[in-house]
Amino acid sequence: MMDNLMNHPGVIAGFAVIVVAMLVLDLGIFNKKSHEIKNKEAIGWSVLWISLSMIFSGVIYHFMGVEKFAQFQSAYWIEKALSVDNLFVFILVFQFYKVKKEYQHKVLFWGIIGALIMRAIFIFAGVGLIKLTYLPPFELFGAKFMLSHASDVVPNYDLKEFYRPNVVLSIFGFFLIYAGITSWFANDNEDAEKDFSSNLGAKFVNRFYKVKKQYFGDKFFVVEDGIRYATLLFVVLAVIEFTDLIFAVDSIPAIFAIAPDDPMILYTSNIFAILGLRSLYFLLANFMYMFSKLKYGLAIILTFIGFKMVFAPFLHVPSVVSLGIVGGILILSVAVSLLFPEKKPNSI
């Protein structure tokens, strides 16, 4: 059986220390006072988070080898790439609610704290469900479907022996193929025309809290006449959280194709990717028009991963090959976007 990150508690402990320390530094020291994040600061934090991610992947390579390294890198860059669409929606949410730039960082910070919890639930529950839904060994037209998953190592491997199909992975695969095709033809103006006041996150807050339809600096709650009210900024936070929840439904199935038997590889790569979203948001907020063709690259990636999941019982694509394909598509789509950029809109 292939090595698993759960077998390396020291590496997991190192990951936890890095994440907690950086979050404390981020909110408790560098952003203790709300302020507008300029491009220079955003670039610095983006470089730092990407560097930490690459260093951690190097640790994985040292202790676990190239296959796990490629799995981490593939899951990381897939999540990072898919996050771009989510960042665009965040921009629209902040526009809709007219959130001042100096308060946006705090909303994104606490939104990502919620994402850490949701990702853990989705990934570990998903991996557990996948392990329960492999079909029993069987034969079909002389071919033996007997291996449980791609990390199994069987002596004297027979070319007629295939991996057992998995019900959940197959469903995810067809879902991703559908998502990839529909995202290729999606209307870019649909999100821009959304009324985010009808978002389920906003409805939830209005249902369970007394809400002040105004801002009180960077406060999520205020007390007036002995009554505790949620502020409009808290409504925005709820909308961001629910938006991220919907986004996770698309992105989490995509990374299950990478390492369905190793939840910690999926979780650590996912967390490193989303922890860099805040700085990436401020860096890209004024330059999204330069990446207009990226959506087509993401559509191809989703479709590729979907086919990989569906045909996994018959054809195993090594993680290194998947990483090369995903990286190549991303680089090509960004290059085409930069070569043929859309005109910059009057406002973002």
Secondary structure as the mmCIF struct_conf table of DSSP 4:
data_model
#
loop_
_struct_conf.conf_type_id
_struct_conf.id
_struct_conf.beg_label_comp_id
_struct_conf.beg_label_asym_id
_struct_conf.beg_label_seq_id
_struct_conf.end_label_comp_id
_struct_conf.end_label_asym_id
_struct_conf.end_label_seq_id
HELX_RH_3T_P HELX_RH_3T_P1 LEU A 5 ASN A 7
HELX_RH_AL_P HELX_RH_AL_P1 PRO A 9 LEU A 25
HELX_RH_PI_P HELX_RH_PI_P1 ASP A 26 PHE A 30
TURN_TY1_P TURN_TY1_P1 ASN A 31 ASN A 31
BEND BEND1 LYS A 32 LYS A 33
HELX_RH_AL_P HELX_RH_AL_P2 ASN A 39 MET A 64
HELX_RH_AL_P HELX_RH_AL_P3 VAL A 66 PHE A 96
TURN_TY1_P TURN_TY1_P2 TYR A 97 LYS A 98
HELX_RH_AL_P HELX_RH_AL_P4 LYS A 101 LEU A 132
STRN STRN1 TYR A 134 TYR A 134
HELX_LH_PP_P HELX_LH_PP_P1 LEU A 135 PRO A 137
STRN STRN2 PHE A 138 LEU A 140
TURN_TY1_P TURN_TY1_P3 PHE A 141 GLY A 142
STRN STRN3 ALA A 143 LEU A 147
BEND BEND2 SER A 148 HIS A 149
TURN_TY1_P TURN_TY1_P4 ALA A 150 SER A 151
TURN_TY1_P TURN_TY1_P5 PRO A 155 ASN A 156
TURN_TY1_P TURN_TY1_P6 LEU A 159 LYS A 160
STRN STRN4 GLU A 161 TYR A 163
HELX_LH_PP_P HELX_LH_PP_P2 ARG A 164 PRO A 165
STRN STRN5 ASN A 166 ASN A 166
HELX_RH_AL_P HELX_RH_AL_P5 VAL A 167 TRP A 184
TURN_TY1_P TURN_TY1_P7 PHE A 185 PHE A 185
TURN_TY1_P TURN_TY1_P8 ASP A 188 ASP A 188
HELX_RH_AL_P HELX_RH_AL_P6 ASN A 189 ALA A 192
TURN_TY1_P TURN_TY1_P9 GLU A 193 GLU A 193
HELX_RH_3T_P HELX_RH_3T_P2 PHE A 196 SER A 198
BEND BEND3 ASN A 199 ASN A 199
HELX_RH_AL_P HELX_RH_AL_P7 LEU A 200 PHE A 208
BEND BEND4 TYR A 209 TYR A 209
STRN STRN6 VAL A 211 VAL A 211
BEND BEND5 LYS A 213 GLN A 214
TURN_TY1_P TURN_TY1_P10 GLY A 217 ASP A 218
BEND BEND6 PHE A 220 PHE A 220
STRN STRN7 PHE A 221 GLU A 224
TURN_TY1_P TURN_TY1_P11 ASP A 225 GLY A 226
STRN STRN8 ILE A 227 ALA A 230
HELX_RH_AL_P HELX_RH_AL_P8 LEU A 232 PHE A 256
TURN_TY1_P TURN_TY1_P12 ALA A 257 ILE A 258
TURN_TY1_P TURN_TY1_P13 PRO A 260 ASP A 261
HELX_RH_AL_P HELX_RH_AL_P9 PRO A 263 LEU A 275
TURN_TY1_P TURN_TY1_P14 GLY A 276 GLY A 276
HELX_RH_AL_P HELX_RH_AL_P10 LEU A 277 LEU A 284
TURN_TY1_P TURN_TY1_P15 ALA A 285 PHE A 287
HELX_RH_3T_P HELX_RH_3T_P3 MET A 288 PHE A 291
TURN_TY1_P TURN_TY1_P16 SER A 292 LYS A 293
HELX_RH_AL_P HELX_RH_AL_P11 LEU A 294 VAL A 310
TURN_TY1_P TURN_TY1_P17 PHE A 311 PHE A 314
HELX_RH_AL_P HELX_RH_AL_P12 SER A 319 LEU A 339
BEND BEND7 PHE A 340 PHE A 340
HELX_LH_PP_P HELX_LH_PP_P3 PRO A 341 PRO A 345
BEND BEND8 ASN A 346 ASN A 346
#
